[in-house]
Amino acid sequence: MLAALLVALATAAGCGSSGSYSAPPFTTSDEEVRAECLTGTFVPEETGLDLPQKRPPADWGAVEGEPGAMQAERGAVLVTLHPQGPKSEIRLTGIDFDIENLGLRPIGSVFYKPCKRRLRGAAIEADLDRVGQLDGSDASFNGTLGKGFFVGKDARPISFPWSFSLKQPRRLYLVVEAYDIWAKWSARIPWESGSSHGVIKIDNGGRKYEIVDGVGSGWYQPLHGKWVSMRVPLYRR
C-alpha cells in the first residue's frame, strides 16, 4: 500500500552539468536518526515502567538501545547520496512509501529527549496513518508542496521533479508521522541522470523501518534530572 506524500522542503537546491552514464553516478546509504529530539522512543511495558524509577541517562542511546525500543509517533531516517566521479546533475522525480500495518500496538511507554532542534538540509514529511484511507491506490503526490514543522522558516519549498548538482554528499531527511498505526515502512525515490535512471530504495537494508503510535502510552520527559510523566494510563486499544 502506498501512503501520500505530504510535505517536501529544501533549504538549498542547484543545477549543474548533465551527462550520460553507464552506471549510477552516486551511491546511497540510509540510517535511522537516533538520539535526537525529533522523535519519541517507545519502550515495551516492563522496561518502560522501570525506566522512570531511575535517573534519566546522560546518553539517550541507552533508552533507544532497550530491547524492543522503536521510534514513536514521529520517526526520522537520513538518506545520503554519495557522488561517484565528476559532478553530476541528479533529477528526483517523486517518492512512494510502502507501509505494512502490524495491527494492534504493544503496551509500553514513550520517552522524549527535550531539546530544540531543526533539520538542516532537505526534508520530506509523510503521514503513514493515511494508508488506511487510500485503499491500496497510488496516491503519490507531485507538485509544489508546503512548509513542514521541523524545517526552518528560511526553507524554500521544492517540487518534483527536483534537480540538483551532486558534487558532494547530499543529505535528505525522511520524517514520518504515525499517530494511529504500528507499522513497518520503506520508500522508493525514482531518479534520472543523463541517460541513466533508477530507484533509490530506503528500506534499512531490506528490513524496513518500524514506528509505533503513542496511544495509551505513558509519556515521560527528563526535567531537572528527573522523569516527568506527561500522560500515564497504559492500556491496549
Secondary structure, DSSP 8 states (H G I E B T S, - for coil): -EE-EEEEEES----------SS-SEEEEEEE--S-TTSEEEEEHHHHHHGGGS---SSTHHHHTSTT-EEEEEEEEEEEEEE-SS-EEEEE---EEEEEE--S---EEEE-------B-SEEEEEEGGGHHHHTT------SB----SSB-TT-EE-BSSEEEEESS-EEEEEEEEESS--EEEEEEEEEEETTEEEEEEESTTTT-EEEE--TT-EEEEEETTEEEEEE------
